[in-house]
Amino acid sequence: MKAPLILVLVLAALSTQTMAATSDAWAEYDKRVTASCLKATTLKQARVASKLAQFDDRVGYTALLIQGRYPQPHMKNQPGAELCLYDKNKRSAFVTEWDSVQGK
């Protein structure tokens, strides 16, 4: 009678630890994506403007919207947005202007 109870308690403890590790792993991934996207952007005063958009693993990308100000003199410090795509396999970020998509 004691053996099944101990087994249930051990399995419950292991499942709790697994969930915590998964949560920590996702938090670390979010930090890595955010840091890569902020490094890749050309905007100054860049900040994250959305939550991460997770695509299916078959696609292999995570998307993040970045907002800031254009640094080029002819842009006169106008606000702008860039979409960042983070390649999960290569662990690298790529950005593109996103103003026209937002209707600006």
C-alpha positions in Angstrom: 0.0 0.0 0.0 2.9 2.4 0.8 4.7 1.7 -2.5 1.9 3.1 -4.8 1.5 6.1 -2.6 5.2 6.8 -2.7 5.2 6.3 -6.5 2.4 8.8 -6.9 4.2 11.4 -4.8 7.5 11.0 -6.7 5.7 11.3 -10.0 3.9 14.4 -8.8 7.1 16.0 -7.7 8.9 15.2 -11.0 6.0 16.6 -13.0 6.2 19.9 -11.0 9.9 20.2 -11.6 9.5 19.5 -15.3 6.9 22.3 -15.6 9.2 24.7 -13.8 12.1 23.9 -16.1 9.9 24.4 -19.2 8.7 27.7 -17.9 12.4 28.8 -17.2 13.4 27.6 -20.7 10.7 29.6 -22.3 11.6 32.7 -20.3 15.3 32.3 -21.4 14.2 31.9 -25.1 12.0 35.0 -24.8 15.0 37.0 -23.5 17.3 35.6 -26.3 14.8 36.5 -29.0 14.2 40.0 -27.6 17.9 40.7 -27.2 18.7 39.5 -30.7 15.9 41.6 -32.2 16.9 44.8 -30.3 20.5 44.3 -31.5 19.4 43.8 -35.1 17.1 46.8 -35.3 18.2 50.0 -37.0 15.8 52.1 -34.9 17.1 54.2 -32.0 15.3 54.2 -28.6 14.1 50.8 -29.7 11.6 49.0 -27.5 9.5 45.9 -27.8 5.9 46.7 -29.0 4.3 43.3 -29.0 4.4 39.8 -27.5 6.4 37.2 -29.3 4.5 35.5 -32.1 5.5 31.9 -32.1 5.2 30.1 -35.5 4.9 26.4 -35.9 8.3 24.6 -35.6 7.9 23.7 -39.3 8.2 27.4 -40.1 11.2 27.9 -37.7 10.6 31.6 -36.9 9.4 33.8 -34.1 8.2 37.3 -34.8 8.5 40.4 -32.7 7.4 44.0 -33.4 9.9 46.7 -32.5 9.2 50.4 -32.3 11.5 53.3 -32.0 12.8 56.4 -34.0 14.5 56.5 -37.3 18.1 57.7 -36.9 18.7 58.9 -40.5 18.9 62.7 -40.7 16.3 62.9 -43.6 13.8 60.9 -41.4 13.9 63.7 -38.8 13.6 61.4 -35.8 10.2 60.2 -36.9 8.7 57.2 -35.0 8.9 53.9 -36.8 8.4 50.2 -36.6 10.3 47.2 -37.7 9.2 43.5 -37.7 11.9 41.2 -36.5 12.0 37.5 -37.5 14.1 35.3 -35.3 15.4 32.2 -37.0 15.2 29.4 -34.3 17.8 27.2 -36.1 20.4 29.8 -36.8 19.6 31.8 -33.6 19.8 35.0 -35.6 17.4 38.0 -36.1 16.4 39.8 -39.2 14.4 43.0 -39.4 12.3 44.8 -42.0 10.5 48.1 -42.0 6.9 47.6 -40.9 5.4 51.2 -41.1 3.6 50.7 -44.4 2.0 47.5 -43.1 0.6 49.3 -40.1 -0.9 52.0 -42.3 1.5 54.8 -41.4 
